[in-house]
């Protein structure tokens, strides 16, 4: 409200000055109109400059004043010379040097930031110790613990477009994203309250660049600083563009305790592994431990022996074996064998002995009698009437003659 009243007062003042001190003789109303137009131009310029960062305005002001002073010094040298159209040359010098000062001061406005000025007077080496924070590393939260320990030196830079992205995540309709965004804002506020850490929020933006990752790379390049992130893709892209990166995940992996093959670890088997019989456990720092034959100890704390260590980009994996797995497996086989013996004793399919049949009252089957053969293998006794034997077939080689045949009488 006060700003609007001040603008109205500005328009009225310039209109009054144009009316009484009209640049057009005999036409006060034309002068008043020129005053109103001048006031509107000043207000439009003020509205346009509202979105410009403060350090750019300071740079433009310093550059303009420097250009004006430089034009005055140059004209002081050239004033004694006999030049044609000296007033035109004087005007060109003033316009050119002021314009160059404004442009250079605006583009190099970050050199007029308070942190840079203080660092320049304290220690010149701190001038290049800018750490640009990424959205992911703010949401992650481990940056606050690192700052508390004092291992991270320099000024932490939080761009305005990163804050806008955090606000969008915090205002998301998804509850998970909303909680992560609010956590990031809380972590940033916690870091700002630390006495040993300098946090600077810059309004530098790159309208021509649409992606936030590329904006971070351009800002770090302009500040000659480093990007602090845990995004794997941003890490690779920044390295390709020649920007230094501090990856929190790489720092965490480097700080994990070194485990050598043969060492004994005490772990809690939390779940089954992908391969048959494997068990999976985790150390306190989140390192995955794969235990061979550890499935038998699911839900128990056991002592395992390290066999190998695999280092990947995602982290470290430790492969172990359970020395007691062999004894457990043998004991299980013995129990299964005993259980099978008892089962065979109850439901055995063994053929009963002759004595068992005799005791049970069953009649033994003669050795010569068996199951009735099928087809043509039927015995000859079944062909004739009961009690009669089947006649023997005569053959040329048989010693029995025709007269000796049964049933023939003399």
WOWO-V263438 format. One record per helix or strand of 2 or more residues. SS is the DSSP state (@ for helix, = for strand). FROM is the first residue (numbers start at 1). TO is the last residue. If there is no record, write none. Layout:
ss/from/to
SS/FROM/TO
SS/FROM/TO
//
This chain:
ss/from/to
@/2/20
@/28/51
@/54/78
@/86/107
@/109/112
@/114/122
@/124/128
=/130/133
@/135/140
@/142/149
=/155/159
@/160/170
@/175/192
=/198/202
@/212/223
=/226/229
@/232/240
=/245/247
@/248/254
=/264/268
=/271/272
=/279/282
=/288/292
@/294/297
=/301/311
=/316/321
@/325/347
@/354/359
@/375/377
@/380/382
//
